[in-house]
Amino acid sequence: MTPVTHLEQLLARPEPLLALAPMQDVTDLEFWRLMTRYGGADVYYTEYFRVHPDSHLDKPILASLIHNPTGKPAIAQMIGNDIPSLVRSAKELQRYNIAGVDLNLGCPAPVVYKKCAGGGLLRDVPRIEGILGALREAVSIKFTVKTRLGFDDTETIDALVPLFAKHGVDLVTIHGRTVLQMYRDGVRYDLIGQATSALPCPVLANGNVRTILDAEAVKKQTGVHGLMIGRGAISNPWIFEQIRQQARGEPVFQPTPADRLRYVEELYETVTTPDTRELDMVNRIKKHLNFFAPGLADSEGFLNVMRRCTTRAGIMEVCARHF
Protein backbone atom coordinates (compact mmCIF):
# COMPACT_ATOMS: atom_id res chain seq x y z
CA MET A 1 0.00 0.00 0.00
CA THR A 2 1.40 3.39 -0.98
CA PRO A 3 1.54 6.24 1.56
CA VAL A 4 -1.09 8.12 -0.46
CA THR A 5 -3.47 5.14 -0.40
CA HIS A 6 -2.79 4.65 3.31
CA LEU A 7 -3.65 8.29 3.98
CA GLU A 8 -6.83 8.02 1.90
CA GLN A 9 -7.90 5.00 3.93
CA LEU A 10 -7.26 6.86 7.18
CA LEU A 11 -9.29 9.82 5.94
CA ALA A 12 -12.16 7.51 4.94
CA ARG A 13 -12.58 6.12 8.46
CA PRO A 14 -15.22 7.57 10.78
CA GLU A 15 -12.59 7.96 13.52
CA PRO A 16 -10.77 11.30 13.70
CA LEU A 17 -7.45 11.51 11.87
CA LEU A 18 -4.68 12.26 14.36
CA ALA A 19 -1.56 14.03 13.13
CA LEU A 20 1.70 14.87 14.87
CA ALA A 21 2.35 18.56 14.23
CA PRO A 22 5.60 19.66 12.61
CA MET A 23 7.80 21.32 15.23
CA GLN A 24 11.19 22.62 14.20
CA ASP A 25 14.12 20.97 16.01
CA VAL A 26 11.67 18.64 17.77
CA THR A 27 9.83 16.26 15.43
CA ASP A 28 12.86 14.60 13.90
CA LEU A 29 13.41 10.94 13.07
CA GLU A 30 14.18 9.91 16.65
CA PHE A 31 11.19 11.77 18.06
CA TRP A 32 8.93 10.02 15.53
CA ARG A 33 10.36 6.72 16.73
CA LEU A 34 9.70 7.64 20.36
CA MET A 35 6.09 8.68 19.66
CA THR A 36 5.47 5.38 17.88
CA ARG A 37 6.42 3.47 21.03
CA TYR A 38 3.57 5.23 22.84
CA GLY A 39 0.89 4.53 20.25
CA GLY A 40 1.73 7.35 17.89
CA ALA A 41 -0.19 9.47 15.42
CA ASP A 42 -1.95 8.38 12.23
CA VAL A 43 0.14 10.70 10.07
CA TYR A 44 3.44 12.49 10.65
CA TYR A 45 4.50 15.89 9.32
CA THR A 46 8.19 16.65 8.93
CA GLU A 47 9.98 19.68 10.26
CA TYR A 48 9.84 22.29 7.54
CA PHE A 49 12.24 22.21 4.62
CA ARG A 50 13.57 25.74 4.14
CA VAL A 51 13.07 26.63 0.48
CA HIS A 52 14.75 29.48 -1.41
CA PRO A 53 16.66 29.86 -4.71
CA ASP A 54 19.86 28.36 -3.26
CA SER A 55 18.27 25.74 -1.01
CA HIS A 56 18.78 22.00 -0.96
CA LEU A 57 16.63 19.46 0.85
CA ASP A 58 17.84 19.23 4.45
CA LYS A 59 19.45 15.82 4.94
CA PRO A 60 18.48 15.41 8.62
CA ILE A 61 14.82 16.05 7.72
CA LEU A 62 15.04 13.76 4.71
CA ALA A 63 16.19 11.03 7.09
CA SER A 64 12.70 11.04 8.61
CA LEU A 65 11.27 10.20 5.19
CA ILE A 66 13.93 7.73 4.11
CA HIS A 67 13.92 5.82 7.40
CA ASN A 68 10.33 6.48 8.49
CA PRO A 69 10.01 4.20 11.54
CA THR A 70 6.31 4.78 12.18
CA GLY A 71 4.60 2.57 9.62
CA LYS A 72 2.29 5.53 8.98
CA PRO A 73 2.09 8.08 6.14
CA ALA A 74 4.49 11.01 6.23
CA ILE A 75 3.88 14.48 4.79
CA ALA A 76 6.83 16.70 3.87
CA GLN A 77 6.39 20.34 4.83
CA MET A 78 8.00 23.26 3.00
CA ILE A 79 8.42 26.87 4.04
CA GLY A 80 9.31 29.70 1.66
CA ASN A 81 7.86 32.23 -0.77
CA ASP A 82 9.80 31.83 -4.04
CA ILE A 83 7.50 30.00 -6.45
CA PRO A 84 10.12 28.39 -8.74
CA SER A 85 12.05 27.17 -5.68
CA LEU A 86 8.92 25.77 -4.03
CA VAL A 87 7.98 23.96 -7.25
CA ARG A 88 11.50 22.54 -7.58
CA SER A 89 11.55 21.33 -3.99
CA ALA A 90 8.04 19.86 -4.23
CA LYS A 91 9.10 17.81 -7.26
CA GLU A 92 12.25 16.64 -5.49
CA LEU A 93 10.30 15.63 -2.39
CA GLN A 94 7.92 13.51 -4.44
CA ARG A 95 10.80 11.19 -5.28
CA TYR A 96 10.60 9.99 -1.69
CA ASN A 97 8.05 7.70 -0.06
CA ILE A 98 5.61 10.37 1.11
CA ALA A 99 1.84 10.82 1.17
CA GLY A 100 1.82 14.54 0.52
CA VAL A 101 3.56 17.89 0.32
CA ASP A 102 2.54 20.59 2.79
CA LEU A 103 2.87 24.38 2.55
CA ASN A 104 3.57 26.18 5.82
CA LEU A 105 1.47 29.35 6.19
CA GLY A 106 1.63 29.56 9.94
CA CYS A 107 5.10 29.60 11.49
CA PRO A 108 5.03 32.52 13.99
CA ALA A 109 8.78 32.81 14.55
CA PRO A 110 9.88 36.40 13.78
CA VAL A 111 13.00 35.17 11.99
CA VAL A 112 10.64 33.41 9.57
CA TYR A 113 7.73 35.79 9.14
CA LYS A 114 9.98 38.83 8.69
CA LYS A 115 11.20 37.15 5.50
CA CYS A 116 7.60 36.85 4.26
CA ALA A 117 7.61 33.10 4.81
CA GLY A 118 5.48 30.89 7.03
CA GLY A 119 3.00 33.09 8.86
CA GLY A 120 4.45 36.14 7.15
CA LEU A 121 2.82 35.10 3.88
CA LEU A 122 -0.58 35.73 5.43
CA ARG A 123 0.07 39.44 4.80
CA ASP A 124 0.20 38.75 1.05
CA VAL A 125 -2.86 36.79 -0.05
CA PRO A 126 -2.24 37.34 -3.80
CA ARG A 127 1.19 35.75 -3.46
CA ILE A 128 -0.35 32.84 -1.60
CA GLU A 129 -2.73 32.28 -4.50
CA GLY A 130 0.17 32.20 -6.93
CA ILE A 131 1.96 29.65 -4.77
CA LEU A 132 -1.14 27.49 -4.39
CA GLY A 133 -1.72 27.37 -8.13
CA ALA A 134 1.89 26.51 -8.94
CA LEU A 135 2.15 23.83 -6.27
CA ARG A 136 -1.17 22.24 -7.17
CA GLU A 137 0.15 21.81 -10.69
CA ALA A 138 3.49 20.45 -9.47
CA VAL A 139 2.21 18.06 -6.79
CA SER A 140 0.71 14.84 -8.13
CA ILE A 141 0.13 13.34 -4.67
CA LYS A 142 -1.72 14.97 -1.77
CA PHE A 143 -1.21 18.72 -1.53
CA THR A 144 -1.89 20.04 1.96
CA VAL A 145 -1.66 23.37 3.75
CA LYS A 146 -1.12 24.30 7.39
CA THR A 147 -2.22 27.84 8.21
CA ARG A 148 -3.09 30.24 10.99
CA LEU A 149 -6.16 32.46 10.91
CA GLY A 150 -4.21 35.48 9.79
CA PHE A 151 -1.14 37.55 10.59
CA ASP A 152 -2.59 40.16 12.94
CA ASP A 153 -6.31 39.63 12.36
CA THR A 154 -8.72 36.71 12.06
CA GLU A 155 -10.32 37.83 8.79
CA THR A 156 -7.60 36.51 6.48
CA ILE A 157 -8.88 32.96 6.80
CA ASP A 158 -12.08 34.11 5.06
CA ALA A 159 -10.02 35.07 1.99
CA LEU A 160 -7.98 31.86 2.10
CA VAL A 161 -10.82 29.35 2.25
CA PRO A 162 -12.06 29.97 -1.32
CA LEU A 163 -8.47 29.86 -2.58
CA PHE A 164 -7.90 26.48 -0.94
CA ALA A 165 -11.06 25.22 -2.63
CA LYS A 166 -10.23 26.80 -5.99
CA HIS A 167 -6.78 25.21 -6.16
CA GLY A 168 -7.85 21.77 -4.99
CA VAL A 169 -5.99 21.55 -1.68
CA ASP A 170 -6.55 18.02 -0.38
CA LEU A 171 -6.25 18.64 3.36
CA VAL A 172 -6.09 21.85 5.42
CA THR A 173 -4.85 22.22 8.98
CA ILE A 174 -5.98 25.38 10.76
CA HIS A 175 -4.25 26.68 13.87
CA GLY A 176 -6.87 28.82 15.57
CA ARG A 177 -4.62 31.76 16.42
CA THR A 178 -3.06 34.64 14.53
CA VAL A 179 0.68 34.79 13.90
CA LEU A 180 1.24 37.68 16.31
CA GLN A 181 -0.79 35.84 18.94
CA MET A 182 1.95 33.19 18.96
CA TYR A 183 0.81 30.57 21.53
CA ARG A 184 -1.13 32.79 23.91
CA ASP A 185 -4.64 31.99 25.09
CA GLY A 186 -7.67 32.59 22.93
CA VAL A 187 -7.78 29.84 20.30
CA ARG A 188 -10.73 30.56 17.96
CA TYR A 189 -12.25 27.16 17.46
CA ASP A 190 -15.42 28.84 16.22
CA LEU A 191 -13.52 30.22 13.23
CA ILE A 192 -11.99 26.81 12.55
CA GLY A 193 -15.54 25.46 12.52
CA GLN A 194 -16.71 28.11 10.05
CA ALA A 195 -13.82 27.36 7.69
CA THR A 196 -14.50 23.62 8.00
CA SER A 197 -18.10 24.11 6.93
CA ALA A 198 -17.00 26.08 3.87
CA LEU A 199 -14.21 23.80 2.67
CA PRO A 200 -14.79 20.77 0.41
CA CYS A 201 -11.70 18.99 1.77
CA PRO A 202 -11.03 17.50 5.23
CA VAL A 203 -9.80 19.90 7.92
CA LEU A 204 -7.62 19.28 10.97
CA ALA A 205 -7.87 21.55 14.01
CA ASN A 206 -4.66 22.63 15.72
CA GLY A 207 -4.02 24.57 18.90
CA ASN A 208 -4.06 23.76 22.63
CA VAL A 209 -5.18 20.13 22.44
CA ARG A 210 -3.51 18.62 25.50
CA THR A 211 -6.01 16.11 26.87
CA ILE A 212 -8.76 13.80 25.67
CA LEU A 213 -11.28 16.30 27.03
CA ASP A 214 -9.72 19.01 24.87
CA ALA A 215 -9.81 16.69 21.86
CA GLU A 216 -13.45 15.79 22.40
CA ALA A 217 -14.50 19.42 22.88
CA VAL A 218 -12.59 20.72 19.85
CA LYS A 219 -13.89 17.97 17.59
CA LYS A 220 -17.47 18.64 18.70
CA GLN A 221 -17.22 22.43 18.41
CA THR A 222 -15.49 22.55 15.03
CA GLY A 223 -16.79 19.52 13.16
CA VAL A 224 -13.29 18.87 11.82
CA HIS A 225 -12.19 15.54 10.40
CA GLY A 226 -9.30 15.28 12.81
CA LEU A 227 -6.75 16.90 15.06
CA MET A 228 -3.13 17.95 14.76
CA ILE A 229 -1.30 17.85 18.08
CA GLY A 230 2.17 19.22 18.77
CA ARG A 231 3.14 20.56 22.18
CA GLY A 232 0.50 18.39 23.86
CA ALA A 233 2.21 15.28 22.48
CA ILE A 234 5.60 16.34 23.84
CA SER A 235 4.29 16.39 27.40
CA ASN A 236 1.77 13.55 26.95
CA PRO A 237 2.94 10.98 24.37
CA TRP A 238 -0.04 8.79 25.26
CA ILE A 239 -2.53 11.34 23.92
CA PHE A 240 -3.06 9.78 20.49
CA GLU A 241 -3.83 6.37 21.94
CA GLN A 242 -5.96 7.94 24.69
CA ILE A 243 -8.11 9.68 22.05
CA ARG A 244 -8.54 6.38 20.21
CA GLN A 245 -9.47 4.57 23.41
CA GLN A 246 -12.04 7.26 24.24
CA ALA A 247 -13.53 7.03 20.74
CA ARG A 248 -13.83 3.23 21.04
CA GLY A 249 -15.46 3.47 24.45
CA GLU A 250 -12.53 1.69 26.10
CA PRO A 251 -10.89 2.51 29.44
CA VAL A 252 -8.45 5.37 28.87
CA PHE A 253 -4.90 4.78 30.02
CA GLN A 254 -3.83 7.20 32.75
CA PRO A 255 -0.04 7.41 33.21
CA THR A 256 1.31 7.27 36.73
CA PRO A 257 4.06 9.62 37.95
CA ALA A 258 6.46 6.72 37.41
CA ASP A 259 5.27 6.37 33.80
CA ARG A 260 5.82 10.07 33.21
CA LEU A 261 9.30 10.01 34.72
CA ARG A 262 10.22 6.98 32.63
CA TYR A 263 9.06 8.87 29.54
CA VAL A 264 11.27 11.86 30.45
CA GLU A 265 14.23 9.50 30.69
CA GLU A 266 13.44 8.13 27.22
CA LEU A 267 12.93 11.66 25.91
CA TYR A 268 16.33 12.68 27.29
CA GLU A 269 17.98 9.81 25.43
CA THR A 270 16.04 10.69 22.25
CA VAL A 271 16.90 14.38 22.04
CA THR A 272 20.55 14.19 23.14
CA THR A 273 23.69 12.50 21.86
CA PRO A 274 26.41 10.75 23.89
CA ASP A 275 29.21 12.83 22.36
CA THR A 276 27.72 16.10 23.66
CA ARG A 277 28.71 17.57 27.01
CA GLU A 278 26.15 17.12 29.75
CA LEU A 279 25.27 20.80 30.16
CA ASP A 280 24.42 21.12 26.47
CA MET A 281 22.30 17.97 26.65
CA VAL A 282 20.46 19.30 29.69
CA ASN A 283 19.82 22.63 28.01
CA ARG A 284 18.41 20.84 24.96
CA ILE A 285 15.82 18.86 26.91
CA LYS A 286 14.73 21.99 28.78
CA LYS A 287 13.11 23.14 25.51
CA HIS A 288 10.88 20.06 25.63
CA LEU A 289 10.24 20.18 29.37
CA ASN A 290 8.83 23.72 29.05
CA PHE A 291 5.73 22.08 27.56
CA PHE A 292 5.16 19.97 30.68
CA ALA A 293 4.32 22.97 32.85
CA PRO A 294 0.62 23.47 31.92
CA GLY A 295 -0.28 20.06 33.32
CA LEU A 296 1.43 20.51 36.68
CA ALA A 297 -0.05 21.89 39.90
CA ASP A 298 2.98 24.10 40.53
CA SER A 299 3.89 24.98 36.96
CA GLU A 300 5.83 28.14 37.80
CA GLY A 301 7.81 26.36 40.49
CA PHE A 302 8.63 23.54 38.09
CA LEU A 303 9.82 25.94 35.39
CA ASN A 304 11.89 28.06 37.76
CA VAL A 305 13.76 25.10 39.22
CA MET A 306 14.00 23.08 36.01
CA ARG A 307 15.51 25.95 34.05
CA ARG A 308 18.31 26.30 36.60
CA CYS A 309 19.36 22.65 36.35
CA THR A 310 22.81 21.87 34.96
CA THR A 311 22.90 18.05 35.24
CA ARG A 312 20.82 15.11 34.10
CA ALA A 313 20.41 13.99 37.70
CA GLY A 314 19.09 17.42 38.60
CA ILE A 315 16.56 17.36 35.78
CA MET A 316 15.28 13.94 36.80
CA GLU A 317 15.04 14.95 40.47
CA VAL A 318 12.97 18.03 39.61
CA CYS A 319 10.65 15.98 37.39
CA ALA A 320 10.25 13.28 40.03
CA ARG A 321 9.39 15.89 42.67
CA HIS A 322 6.83 17.76 40.56
CA PHE A 323 5.21 14.72 38.96
C-alpha positions in Angstrom: 0.0 0.0 0.0 1.4 3.4 -1.0 1.5 6.2 1.6 -1.1 8.1 -0.5 -3.5 5.1 -0.4 -2.8 4.7 3.3 -3.6 8.3 4.0 -6.8 8.0 1.9 -7.9 5.0 3.9 -7.3 6.9 7.2 -9.3 9.8 5.9 -12.2 7.5 4.9 -12.6 6.1 8.5 -15.2 7.6 10.8 -12.6 8.0 13.5 -10.8 11.3 13.7 -7.5 11.5 11.9 -4.7 12.3 14.4 -1.6 14.0 13.1 1.7 14.9 14.9 2.3 18.6 14.2 5.6 19.7 12.6 7.8 21.3 15.2 11.2 22.6 14.2 14.1 21.0 16.0 11.7 18.6 17.8 9.8 16.3 15.4 12.9 14.6 13.9 13.4 10.9 13.1 14.2 9.9 16.6 11.2 11.8 18.1 8.9 10.0 15.5 10.4 6.7 16.7 9.7 7.6 20.4 6.1 8.7 19.7 5.5 5.4 17.9 6.4 3.5 21.0 3.6 5.2 22.8 0.9 4.5 20.2 1.7 7.3 17.9 -0.2 9.5 15.4 -1.9 8.4 12.2 0.1 10.7 10.1 3.4 12.5 10.6 4.5 15.9 9.3 8.2 16.7 8.9 10.0 19.7 10.3 9.8 22.3 7.5 12.2 22.2 4.6 13.6 25.7 4.1 13.1 26.6 0.5 14.8 29.5 -1.4 16.7 29.9 -4.7 19.9 28.4 -3.3 18.3 25.7 -1.0 18.8 22.0 -1.0 16.6 19.5 0.8 17.8 19.2 4.5 19.5 15.8 4.9 18.5 15.4 8.6 14.8 16.1 7.7 15.0 13.8 4.7 16.2 11.0 7.1 12.7 11.0 8.6 11.3 10.2 5.2 13.9 7.7 4.1 13.9 5.8 7.4 10.3 6.5 8.5 10.0 4.2 11.5 6.3 4.8 12.2 4.6 2.6 9.6 2.3 5.5 9.0 2.1 8.1 6.1 4.5 11.0 6.2 3.9 14.5 4.8 6.8 16.7 3.9 6.4 20.3 4.8 8.0 23.3 3.0 8.4 26.9 4.0 9.3 29.7 1.7 7.9 32.2 -0.8 9.8 31.8 -4.0 7.5 30.0 -6.4 10.1 28.4 -8.7 12.0 27.2 -5.7 8.9 25.8 -4.0 8.0 24.0 -7.3 11.5 22.5 -7.6 11.6 21.3 -4.0 8.0 19.9 -4.2 9.1 17.8 -7.3 12.3 16.6 -5.5 10.3 15.6 -2.4 7.9 13.5 -4.4 10.8 11.2 -5.3 10.6 10.0 -1.7 8.1 7.7 -0.1 5.6 10.4 1.1 1.8 10.8 1.2 1.8 14.5 0.5 3.6 17.9 0.3 2.5 20.6 2.8 2.9 24.4 2.5 3.6 26.2 5.8 1.5 29.4 6.2 1.6 29.6 9.9 5.1 29.6 11.5 5.0 32.5 14.0 8.8 32.8 14.5 9.9 36.4 13.8 13.0 35.2 12.0 10.6 33.4 9.6 7.7 35.8 9.1 10.0 38.8 8.7 11.2 37.1 5.5 7.6 36.8 4.3 7.6 33.1 4.8 5.5 30.9 7.0 3.0 33.1 8.9 4.4 36.1 7.2 2.8 35.1 3.9 -0.6 35.7 5.4 0.1 39.4 4.8 0.2 38.8 1.1 -2.9 36.8 0.0 -2.2 37.3 -3.8 1.2 35.7 -3.5 -0.4 32.8 -1.6 -2.7 32.3 -4.5 0.2 32.2 -6.9 2.0 29.7 -4.8 -1.1 27.5 -4.4 -1.7 27.4 -8.1 1.9 26.5 -8.9 2.1 23.8 -6.3 -1.2 22.2 -7.2 0.2 21.8 -10.7 3.5 20.4 -9.5 2.2 18.1 -6.8 0.7 14.8 -8.1 0.1 13.3 -4.7 -1.7 15.0 -1.8 -1.2 18.7 -1.5 -1.9 20.0 2.0 -1.7 23.4 3.8 -1.1 24.3 7.4 -2.2 27.8 8.2 -3.1 30.2 11.0 -6.2 32.5 10.9 -4.2 35.5 9.8 -1.1 37.5 10.6 -2.6 40.2 12.9 -6.3 39.6 12.4 -8.7 36.7 12.1 -10.3 37.8 8.8 -7.6 36.5 6.5 -8.9 33.0 6.8 -12.1 34.1 5.1 -10.0 35.1 2.0 -8.0 31.9 2.1 -10.8 29.3 2.2 -12.1 30.0 -1.3 -8.5 29.9 -2.6 -7.9 26.5 -0.9 -11.1 25.2 -2.6 -10.2 26.8 -6.0 -6.8 25.2 -6.2 -7.9 21.8 -5.0 -6.0 21.6 -1.7 -6.5 18.0 -0.4 -6.3 18.6 3.4 -6.1 21.8 5.4 -4.8 22.2 9.0 -6.0 25.4 10.8 -4.2 26.7 13.9 -6.9 28.8 15.6 -4.6 31.8 16.4 -3.1 34.6 14.5 0.7 34.8 13.9 1.2 37.7 16.3 -0.8 35.8 18.9 1.9 33.2 19.0 0.8 30.6 21.5 -1.1 32.8 23.9 -4.6 32.0 25.1 -7.7 32.6 22.9 -7.8 29.8 20.3 -10.7 30.6 18.0 -12.2 27.2 17.5 -15.4 28.8 16.2 -13.5 30.2 13.2 -12.0 26.8 12.6 -15.5 25.5 12.5 -16.7 28.1 10.0 -13.8 27.4 7.7 -14.5 23.6 8.0 -18.1 24.1 6.9 -17.0 26.1 3.9 -14.2 23.8 2.7 -14.8 20.8 0.4 -11.7 19.0 1.8 -11.0 17.5 5.2 -9.8 19.9 7.9 -7.6 19.3 11.0 -7.9 21.6 14.0 -4.7 22.6 15.7 -4.0 24.6 18.9 -4.1 23.8 22.6 -5.2 20.1 22.4 -3.5 18.6 25.5 -6.0 16.1 26.9 -8.8 13.8 25.7 -11.3 16.3 27.0 -9.7 19.0 24.9 -9.8 16.7 21.9 -13.5 15.8 22.4 -14.5 19.4 22.9 -12.6 20.7 19.9 -13.9 18.0 17.6 -17.5 18.6 18.7 -17.2 22.4 18.4 -15.5 22.6 15.0 -16.8 19.5 13.2 -13.3 18.9 11.8 -12.2 15.5 10.4 -9.3 15.3 12.8 -6.7 16.9 15.1 -3.1 17.9 14.8 -1.3 17.9 18.1 2.2 19.2 18.8 3.1 20.6 22.2 0.5 18.4 23.9 2.2 15.3 22.5 5.6 16.3 23.8 4.3 16.4 27.4 1.8 13.5 27.0 2.9 11.0 24.4 0.0 8.8 25.3 -2.5 11.3 23.9 -3.1 9.8 20.5 -3.8 6.4 21.9 -6.0 7.9 24.7 -8.1 9.7 22.1 -8.5 6.4 20.2 -9.5 4.6 23.4 -12.0 7.3 24.2 -13.5 7.0 20.7 -13.8 3.2 21.0 -15.5 3.5 24.5 -12.5 1.7 26.1 -10.9 2.5 29.4 -8.4 5.4 28.9 -4.9 4.8 30.0 -3.8 7.2 32.8 0.0 7.4 33.2 1.3 7.3 36.7 4.1 9.6 38.0 6.5 6.7 37.4 5.3 6.4 33.8 5.8 10.1 33.2 9.3 10.0 34.7 10.2 7.0 32.6 9.1 8.9 29.5 11.3 11.9 30.5 14.2 9.5 30.7 13.4 8.1 27.2 12.9 11.7 25.9 16.3 12.7 27.3 18.0 9.8 25.4 16.0 10.7 22.3 16.9 14.4 22.0 20.5 14.2 23.1 23.7 12.5 21.9 26.4 10.8 23.9 29.2 12.8 22.4 27.7 16.1 23.7 28.7 17.6 27.0 26.1 17.1 29.7 25.3 20.8 30.2 24.4 21.1 26.5 22.3 18.0 26.7 20.5 19.3 29.7 19.8 22.6 28.0 18.4 20.8 25.0 15.8 18.9 26.9 14.7 22.0 28.8 13.1 23.1 25.5 10.9 20.1 25.6 10.2 20.2 29.4 8.8 23.7 29.1 5.7 22.1 27.6 5.2 20.0 30.7 4.3 23.0 32.9 0.6 23.5 31.9 -0.3 20.1 33.3 1.4 20.5 36.7 0.0 21.9 39.9 3.0 24.1 40.5 3.9 25.0 37.0 5.8 28.1 37.8 7.8 26.4 40.5 8.6 23.5 38.1 9.8 25.9 35.4 11.9 28.1 37.8 13.8 25.1 39.2 14.0 23.1 36.0 15.5 26.0 34.0 18.3 26.3 36.6 19.4 22.7 36.3 22.8 21.9 35.0 22.9 18.1 35.2 20.8 15.1 34.1 20.4 14.0 37.7 19.1 17.4 38.6 16.6 17.4 35.8 15.3 13.9 36.8 15.0 15.0 40.5 13.0 18.0 39.6 10.7 16.0 37.4 10.3 13.3 40.0 9.4 15.9 42.7 6.8 17.8 40.6 5.2 14.7 39.0 
